[in-house]
Amino acid sequence: MGDHLGSGQFGDVFKGVWERRHDNLDVAVKTLKEGSSEDDKVKFLQEAAIMAQFRHHNVVTMYGVIKDGEPVSLEYSSQESRVTCLYL
């Protein structure tokens, strides 16, 4: 992960790169704090489930969830490939 972009309720947001087969995409990686409660993990993953349903040019696109190990993270990107942070 790259530069620290900000902090939110659940943890920190970092600049990242989603490496795809033919190109790369700048993303914002929203992380869950290490040692977070089970309740916070559930809420964080509920956010992911909700965001995965949106497909609109005014809403950042969620590209994935990494649940293997800690911290858990969500990857977002805007339609224009600018790094965009989303705070709920």
N, C-alpha and C positions, 0 to 999 in steps of 0.2 A: 504494500500500500504506500501511497505517496503522502503529500502534504496533509496536515490536519486542517479541515475546513470549518469545523464547528462542533458544538456539543448540543445534545438534546436530552429529552427525558430519560431515555434508555442507555445512552452512551455517546460515543464520538462518531463523527463523520469524517472520512478521509477521501482524498482523490485516489482513483484507481484506474486501471485499464482492463477492459474486457477483451481478451485476445480471441478473435474469431478466425475462422479459416482463411478469409481473404483480406481482412483488415482488422484494425483495432478500434475500440470505441471508448472514449473517456466516460467514466462513471463516477458516481458518488457512492461510497461504501459506508453504510450505516451499521455500526457495530453495537452489540449488546455488551454492557460492562461485564467483565469477568466476575464470577461470584454472585450474579444476579439471582433473585429469588425465582422459584418455579412460576409464581404468578406473573412476574415480569417477562419471563420467557414465553409464557402463553400469550400475553398481550402483544409482545413483539411479533410472534408468529401469526397472530390474528391480523395484525397490521399488514403483514406480507400477503396473507390470503385475500384481504380486501383490495390492496393495491394491485394485485395480479389480475383483477377483474377489469381495471380501467384501461381504455384505449382511446385517448383523446389528445389532440395536439396541445392543449393547455395543461395537461397533467403529465408529470414525468413518468416514464415507463419503467416498470420493475423488471429486471432481467434475471434475477435469481436469488436463491436463499442458500447459504452455506450453513449447515447444522452440524457438521462434523467437528467436534471439539469446541473450544471456547476461544474467542468470543464468537457468538452467532452473528452473521452479517447478512444484510440485504443490499443488493446492487441496483442503483437507479441511473437513468440517463434521460436527458431531454431529447426531443425529436431532432434538434439541431446539433446533437453531439456535444453540446456544452455541458460541463459539469454543473449539476443543479442539485442543491440540497433540499430535502423535503422534511419539514418538522411537523409532526402531528401533535 
